[in-house]
Structures are given as C-alpha cells and as structure tokens.
C-alpha cells in the first residue's frame, strides 16, 4: 500500500505481510465476480430485466411477487438482495438509507496494451477530498474519488460530464489519477451518493419476516470506507445458506427460525461495521487544514498500525452445508 498527499508526497508505504501476516488484499472486478458466481447455477436460473413491483404474503406463509414484466411468482422462500433501494426492505418496514454527506466518483481505467501499475493499493488524501486506485486485472485499474457535498444535487449520468467533473476535482493532483479518469470507458464511470442505514437494536425491524429475509445492502447498506460492503454480503450468503440448508434437510429449526437465527448472528457483525465505516469516512473527509496536517504528518506515518486498522476484515466462514442425500 502507498499513501500520498495531494501534491504527490509519499506519507507511507508498506507491504501487508510485513505488518500483519494475517492480512492480504484482493481486488476483483464486480462484473467478473458476479459472472463467476452465476456460472455455478443451473442454466436459466437467473431472469433478467424483471424488476420487482410488489410483494404480498398469504395465510400459508408463501409470498407472491409481482414483477415489472407482468410475471407473478409464488415463492416459499424469498431472499431480498436487491440493493440499497430494496423494495423487499421497504415492504418489511425498513427506512430509506441515509445520505452521509459525501459522494463518490468510480470507474475502471482500461489499458488495452497492459496497465502500468504495480499490484499496490494507492491512496491520496487531500482536504475534504480523497482518492484511490488499485489494479484489478492485467488491463484494468479501479479508481475512486470521494468528495464532500452537503446536498445531493441533480443526478448526472452523462459520462462526458462525469469525467469533466472528476478531473476538475483533482486537477492539481498526481497525473496517474488524471490519466485513469481519461482512460475510463463511458459505461464504467459513475457518481453516486454514499448512504448507510444503522440497524439500532430494538428500533430497526428484524432481518426476516416470515419466510422473507434480507441479505447484503438490502439489509445493512454501509459506506465503502472499510471496503466491506460486498464482503459482508458474501458472509451473509454463506451463513444464511448453511442455516436454511439445515432447516430444509430436517434440522431442528424451522425455516422461519433459521432466518431469525441468521439475523441475530449477522446483526452483531453488520451493525458495528456500518457504524465504523461511517465514522472512518467522516474522519477521512475532514476539511480543516490543521487536522489534515496532523493526519498526514503524524497519524499516517507514525501512529497508524495495520493490524488494528484491518481487524474488521477477519471473518471465518464455515464450509457450506452439503446434503448427504
């Protein structure tokens, strides 16, 4: 990892294994991850272009899903993993995720002849502004720019405007970042508000309702400051799959009880991560010059320790349940 300030001065550089043998970083393109997971399913399992319009439950505990293309599905089990604007979560009584006061540009720089960067995570810190980039393949480099904005403003999807705005934010920063933005294909660049939802005990609804349950951002949207959003969703999936498999294959718990058990177990991990990600983001987005100077000259080079900083990434998943029948 390499950490620099906005004028390119290196604040700290280190290898993960040198600081903490238990840590490593793997950057994976989201599209590749999703395609890899989808490839393990039977053909025709996934139905695209069919947004959820409404949900109804009946007396038998089954759930009727009405899709945008007119399809109606009667389901015994519904797993809502439909993202931060989840209609399943809304039906279950969850509040809308809350805007945290900063937005992020994201993109994938594309180098057809091979990207020139070493396999390092690169961070750049400014005042109320930060950026980072990391290679995800031999030809692609993921980058982001996070900036403060008191209100959301109009939604912009025009790639040319997004590129222009992103480059203006870091116009005096190292050229590597400017080049990445310029070499970003239109379909990979975005600007999104950062949001989260704090699952306060006794206030937030449970993760399941009957035989309907939430996973990932649909349940616990968190800001990306810890890099744990998608990781936490994968953890959810493994834990839920094991509990449901045991219930379906004759375990002592019913499906409803298995979902409740999943919610209780995962809440104790998801809620602290959501809060910590929010607080880390607030600290990193400080604009005060004095605070930023202390961060750059004392905290990062002299006080920051990798082990405690990345302790939240340690999670042991049990092997997935395999039926013996």
C-alpha angles and dihedrals in degrees: 000000000000122000120194137171124239095274092054099258111147112239098179141346128190146147118246095227091052091057101035124006092205094062134085137154126226119182113200128181108242093227092054092049093050093046091049092052093044091051090066092061126087115267116278092017093123119062114198132203093029110119119191113253105174144354131213131176124208134209092267092060093251119133127226114212120197112201129203094248091058096261116142119204125191106204133187091199127026122191109192110210097148099130137247094324091050115171088198090058091048090052089051092054102258120150123241114272112264124240110240099204103263138078134206136219112208134183149147116244110214124212108182092192094046132291115265101219130106119239094270136123108239123201129184121192127200135157109298087340133085138168141186143182137190134175115252098180142355090281106024134071123189116218138177139186119200119197138173119253123167093208133024099243122193120332111251124196102162104116093210092056092044092052092048092050093046093050092047091056092057100027093132096040127100115306093236089073093046090051092049091055092048092050094050115116113236095243093058101051121092143158117213136171114243114237141169142180122221111216098214111196113251092012108060117070117253120267092252138044114191105312094340117098138175129230134187122339091357088068108023112017109187135180115261095242094111096037090235107114099097091031091056090049090054090050089051090052095053094046093046093045091054094048094047092045091054092048094047093046096056103280123155094260127075119231090259092050091048090054092048090050090050091051093050093047096046096042091067089059103034099049097054091045091052092051094044093049090052094050094046090052092050091052094047092049095057113136100192108116094215093051091047090050091052090048094050099041104033116012101045101037099035113019108031114103121190099214098060091036093058100032089110091067093065110103129148114211119201115233113271115266113259119199115233093207 
